[in-house]
Every structure is written in structure tokens, then in C-alpha cells.
Amino acid sequence: MAKVLIMVLLLVSSISPLLTSQLLPYQTASTETNTIFVTSTGSEFSQAVVTSTMTQPLRFVGAPATYNYQANSFLLDQAKVKVHGHVLNLAKNSPHLEIDVYTCLYYEYFVYDAVASQQVFLHFDAPQIISFYIMSPRQLDYVDSYACNNGSWPAPVRTVASSSDLNWTAPQSGQYAFVFAGREVYPVRFTAYTLNTAIQSTTQTYATTTTFAIQNIETTMLAQSSSVSSAPSSEGLVLTVAAVAAVLILGLVAIMIRRRSARVKPL
């Protein structure tokens, strides 16, 4: 009987691992991705330069008294006279001096302050032929102070016409006179313009923002774990139950055989 029990215990101990859960070591792997983003902000600007040229009427510092600024017209009403004298002998003992005074021409002028290299556009028209001059102040004094000289005054610019368009550039800064002369009191229409250049600069500033990834890192990490329980499989469980049952049956058979042998006594 003791031998049977020892065999049963050995058998059970050999199959007990099949009945219990097993502890197995394992490792877990995890992947971590790190992405670094950088934002860059900068300032940019654009500049536009616009140059515009327009005509601007001249501003006169001196003009005729009859000048109409709305109609741009005036009259030649300053008279230039000429004196002519001769002696009449009415009697031998009493000579008589006779003086004749007559108007030789009519004139008018405008005065303005010029800037060197300034471009001026001039236009005039009259019902009859007239003379037009551009003079310096010194030459204008000659016109005011001396006789008619038949209208042939010294001047760098002279035009004889009933209508004309001129483009003149001031040689240097200073005062200049536009002088008109005619034989009668004519109405004259006169316009004078200069070019005015304006430079406009426009600057626009704006910010630009750019976001971009400068680094992208993937890291795989292995984590060591102590153990994990493993449940017995269904096949192992069946084998274990069968083995236990066989042991029990053998034990019972051994007990029955022993009892019978004890009852039967030898003759």
C-alpha cells in the first residue's frame, strides 16, 4: 500500500506543472515619434515710386493793369510816344519852333521769377501782328526809358506774329519779362505754363510667417517585464485528468487485490 501511494505522489508531482499556470518572462516594444516644429516670422516691404508731371500756370510778380486772370487776356494800353520838332519861318525876324508828338506803338509786359533750367510753355494770339519778347530786367529798363526804336528792341527771344506757341527754358535763375508790342491797342490772349514734377513714394510693410519641421525622430523602446502567467492548454488538462483517474484506478485495484489475498489462507 505504501508503494502505491508513493507511485501516486510521483505521478501527481510529474503532471502538476500541467495543471498550474506557468510564469514566462516577456518584453514589450513601444515606438515614440518626436517632431520639432519651428515657426519663423519675418518682415518684408515693398516700395512703389510714382513720378507724375503736370502743367502749372506761372505766378507773375508783375502783370498789366488790364490783365484778366479768368480770361487770360489784356490790352496793349501803354503808349510809347515819339517827339519830332522842326522850325517854321513865318517871318524872317521871328522863327517858330514846332514840335510834333505822336504815339509810335503800344506795349505791355509780365514779370516772373524763374528757376534755372525751368521749362516754360507760352501761347498768345491777337487780332493783328504783334511783337513778342523775352527780356532781362536790364533790357526792360531800356524799353521803358528810351524811344520806340520802331519796336526792334534787343532781346534773346523775339517773335513777330499774330499767334504763336513757344517752348522756352530759363538759362539761369532770376527775373524775366514777357513783353508785347503793337501798333494799336490790341486785345491779347496770353497763357504761360510750367512743368511741375511730383514724386510720390509708397511703402507697404507686411509680416510673413513660415512653419516647418526641422527634426522628426522615431524611437523604439524595449521594456523588460518580470513574468507572465500562462494558463494550461485544454489538451494538457485532459491528459492530467486521465492520469489522475488511472492512478486512482490502479490504487483501487491494488487495494482489492491485497484484501483478497488476505482472506485466502494457505491450506
C-alpha positions as semicolon CSV with decimal commas, in nm:
position;residue;x (nm);y (nm);z (nm)
1;M;0,000;0,000;0,000
2;A;0,280;0,242;0,079
3;K;0,439;0,170;-0,252
4;V;0,115;0,251;-0,430
5;L;0,088;0,582;-0,252
6;I;0,445;0,672;-0,338
7;M;0,377;0,598;-0,704
8;V;0,063;0,812;-0,693
9;L;0,256;1,104;-0,543
10;L;0,532;1,076;-0,802
11;L;0,280;1,070;-1,080
12;V;0,093;1,370;-0,946
13;S;0,415;1,567;-0,900
14;S;0,516;1,492;-1,257
15;I;0,188;1,614;-1,402
16;S;0,131;1,908;-1,164
17;P;0,306;2,155;-1,393
18;L;0,045;2,075;-1,649
19;L;-0,229;2,172;-1,406
20;T;-0,075;2,501;-1,285
21;S;-0,016;2,822;-1,474
22;Q;0,341;2,887;-1,584
23;L;0,524;3,217;-1,541
24;L;0,717;3,322;-1,854
25;P;0,936;3,632;-1,897
26;Y;0,842;3,873;-2,178
27;Q;0,945;4,211;-2,338
28;T;0,722;4,491;-2,466
29;A;0,824;4,727;-2,751
30;S;0,691;5,086;-2,776
31;T;0,763;5,338;-3,055
32;E;0,772;5,711;-2,980
33;T;0,784;5,976;-3,252
34;N;0,907;6,328;-3,172
35;T;0,860;6,604;-3,429
36;I;1,002;6,951;-3,368
37;F;0,832;7,241;-3,547
38;V;0,989;7,583;-3,589
39;T;0,797;7,900;-3,675
40;S;0,986;8,177;-3,850
41;T;0,837;8,526;-3,875
42;G;0,996;8,790;-4,093
43;S;0,910;9,138;-4,213
44;E;0,914;9,233;-4,578
45;F;0,826;9,556;-4,753
46;S;0,750;9,679;-5,099
47;Q;0,808;10,032;-5,219
48;A;0,644;10,199;-5,514
49;V;0,770;10,528;-5,654
50;V;0,534;10,719;-5,879
51;T;0,653;11,022;-6,073
52;S;0,380;11,246;-6,211
53;T;0,431;11,555;-6,427
54;M;0,164;11,819;-6,465
55;T;0,141;12,170;-6,600
56;Q;0,106;12,461;-6,362
57;P;0,031;12,824;-6,452
58;L;0,314;13,069;-6,393
59;R;0,279;13,302;-6,099
60;F;0,363;13,651;-6,215
61;V;0,516;13,907;-5,984
62;G;0,409;14,184;-6,225
63;A;0,121;14,194;-6,475
64;P;-0,063;14,459;-6,681
65;A;-0,337;14,653;-6,505
66;T;-0,591;14,530;-6,760
67;Y;-0,497;14,162;-6,723
68;N;-0,799;13,937;-6,664
69;Y;-0,688;13,623;-6,482
70;Q;-1,008;13,433;-6,566
71;A;-0,996;13,508;-6,938
72;N;-0,612;13,525;-6,960
73;S;-0,639;13,843;-7,167
74;F;-0,518;14,205;-7,152
75;L;-0,487;14,519;-7,363
76;L;-0,178;14,686;-7,509
77;D;-0,250;15,020;-7,344
78;Q;0,092;15,160;-7,251
79;A;0,180;15,409;-7,517
80;K;0,531;15,473;-7,638
81;V;0,549;15,824;-7,785
82;K;0,791;15,989;-8,019
83;V;0,872;16,362;-8,029
84;H;0,956;16,535;-8,357
85;G;1,038;16,909;-8,375
86;H;1,105;17,146;-8,664
87;V;1,140;17,525;-8,713
88;L;0,886;17,723;-8,908
89;N;0,997;18,060;-9,057
90;L;0,676;18,253;-9,058
91;A;0,873;18,578;-9,073
92;K;1,239;18,641;-9,115
93;N;1,264;18,810;-8,780
94;S;1,052;18,562;-8,577
95;P;1,136;18,193;-8,635
96;H;0,888;17,947;-8,474
97;L;0,972;17,602;-8,335
98;E;0,704;17,347;-8,394
99;I;0,705;17,015;-8,204
100;D;0,509;16,707;-8,311
101;V;0,433;16,431;-8,060
102;Y;0,279;16,104;-8,172
103;T;0,241;15,750;-8,047
104;C;0,472;15,507;-8,220
105;L;0,349;15,186;-8,053
106;Y;0,170;15,031;-7,757
107;Y;0,319;14,771;-7,524
108;E;0,268;14,572;-7,205
109;Y;0,473;14,315;-7,013
110;F;0,465;14,043;-6,745
111;V;0,742;13,976;-6,493
112;Y;0,807;13,645;-6,316
113;D;1,080;13,479;-6,108
114;A;1,240;13,193;-6,299
115;V;1,444;12,898;-6,179
116;A;1,744;12,783;-6,379
117;S;1,651;12,520;-6,642
118;Q;1,281;12,578;-6,580
119;Q;1,078;12,491;-6,886
120;V;0,800;12,734;-6,981
121;F;0,526;12,691;-7,240
122;L;0,388;13,015;-7,386
123;H;0,094;13,090;-7,613
124;F;-0,050;13,420;-7,738
125;D;-0,289;13,531;-8,006
126;A;-0,402;13,878;-8,117
127;P;-0,623;14,019;-8,393
128;Q;-0,319;14,168;-8,570
129;I;0,053;14,102;-8,592
130;I;0,238;14,196;-8,273
131;S;0,592;14,156;-8,141
132;F;0,673;13,930;-7,850
133;Y;0,999;13,948;-7,647
134;I;1,157;13,767;-7,356
135;M;1,384;14,013;-7,177
136;S;1,601;14,050;-6,873
137;P;1,526;14,336;-6,627
138;R;1,806;14,541;-6,781
139;Q;1,661;14,514;-7,128
140;L;1,317;14,602;-6,992
141;D;1,460;14,924;-6,846
142;Y;1,579;15,013;-7,194
143;V;1,224;14,972;-7,328
144;D;1,078;15,189;-7,051
145;S;1,340;15,460;-7,075
146;Y;1,403;15,507;-7,445
147;A;1,214;15,582;-7,760
148;C;1,025;15,346;-7,980
149;N;1,315;15,234;-8,194
150;N;1,043;15,104;-8,424
151;G;0,979;14,814;-8,187
152;S;1,312;14,646;-8,263
153;W;1,430;14,609;-7,907
154;P;1,728;14,391;-7,817
155;A;1,619;14,062;-7,662
156;P;1,736;13,699;-7,672
157;V;1,388;13,588;-7,787
158;R;1,173;13,781;-8,035
159;T;0,870;13,664;-8,232
160;V;0,658;13,867;-8,473
161;A;0,321;13,703;-8,538
162;S;-0,047;13,725;-8,460
163;S;-0,038;13,387;-8,284
164;S;0,244;13,168;-8,160
165;D;0,336;12,880;-7,929
166;L;0,679;12,883;-7,771
167;N;0,875;12,642;-7,555
168;W;1,143;12,828;-7,362
169;T;1,390;12,720;-7,092
170;A;1,524;12,973;-6,843
171;P;1,905;12,987;-6,880
172;Q;1,954;13,085;-6,517
173;S;1,760;13,182;-6,209
174;G;1,629;13,537;-6,188
175;Q;1,356;13,768;-6,315
176;Y;1,242;13,771;-6,675
177;A;0,985;13,979;-6,862
178;F;0,743;13,878;-7,138
179;V;0,694;14,193;-7,346
180;F;0,426;14,255;-7,610
181;A;0,422;14,548;-7,856
182;G;0,186;14,656;-8,133
183;R;0,081;14,949;-8,343
184;E;-0,263;14,978;-8,191
185;V;-0,442;14,894;-7,869
186;Y;-0,498;14,525;-7,938
187;P;-0,658;14,273;-7,704
188;V;-0,416;13,989;-7,649
189;R;-0,482;13,647;-7,504
190;F;-0,179;13,508;-7,323
191;T;-0,115;13,186;-7,125
192;A;0,207;13,067;-6,965
193;Y;0,263;12,728;-6,801
194;T;0,548;12,541;-6,646
195;L;0,600;12,173;-6,569
196;N;0,567;12,056;-6,211
197;T;0,712;11,715;-6,130
198;A;0,584;11,539;-5,818
199;I;0,744;11,223;-5,680
200;Q;0,530;11,008;-5,454
201;S;0,675;10,714;-5,266
202;T;0,454;10,450;-5,107
203;T;0,597;10,183;-4,876
204;Q;0,399;9,883;-4,756
205;T;0,533;9,656;-4,482
206;Y;0,390;9,313;-4,413
207;A;0,488;9,012;-4,199
208;T;0,538;8,661;-4,331
209;T;0,517;8,353;-4,106
210;T;0,654;8,014;-4,209
211;T;0,623;7,692;-4,006
212;F;0,838;7,392;-4,093
213;A;0,967;7,072;-3,927
214;I;1,338;7,065;-3,866
215;Q;1,357;6,724;-3,692
216;N;1,147;6,407;-3,692
217;I;1,274;6,126;-3,462
218;E;1,124;5,780;-3,413
219;T;1,247;5,587;-3,104
220;T;1,173;5,218;-3,034
221;M;1,192;5,125;-2,664
222;L;1,205;4,764;-2,526
223;A;1,060;4,729;-2,175
224;Q;1,163;4,421;-1,973
225;S;0,880;4,259;-1,768
226;S;0,927;4,005;-1,485
227;S;0,691;3,726;-1,587
228;V;0,352;3,645;-1,721
229;S;0,122;3,360;-1,618
230;S;0,048;3,102;-1,880
231;A;-0,277;2,906;-1,846
232;P;-0,266;2,533;-1,920
233;S;-0,391;2,423;-2,253
234;S;-0,704;2,209;-2,296
235;E;-0,501;1,911;-2,419
236;G;-0,277;1,913;-2,109
237;L;-0,580;1,932;-1,888
238;V;-0,734;1,623;-2,047
239;L;-0,411;1,430;-2,009
240;T;-0,381;1,531;-1,648
241;V;-0,736;1,421;-1,564
242;A;-0,677;1,089;-1,739
243;A;-0,353;1,030;-1,548
244;V;-0,517;1,101;-1,212
245;A;-0,802;0,872;-1,295
246;A;-0,556;0,595;-1,393
247;V;-0,367;0,636;-1,068
248;L;-0,686;0,613;-0,865
249;I;-0,797;0,305;-1,054
250;L;-0,459;0,138;-1,003
251;G;-0,474;0,223;-0,634
252;L;-0,820;0,072;-0,601
253;V;-0,715;-0,240;-0,789
254;A;-0,412;-0,276;-0,566
255;I;-0,625;-0,242;-0,253
256;M;-0,876;-0,501;-0,374
257;I;-0,604;-0,750;-0,465
258;R;-0,446;-0,706;-0,126
259;R;-0,776;-0,769;0,056
260;R;-0,844;-1,084;-0,139
261;S;-0,502;-1,219;-0,073
262;A;-0,553;-1,155;0,297
263;R;-0,882;-1,356;0,302
264;V;-0,744;-1,658;0,124
265;K;-0,531;-1,859;0,364
266;P;-0,299;-2,132;0,251
267;L;-0,402;-2,497;0,316
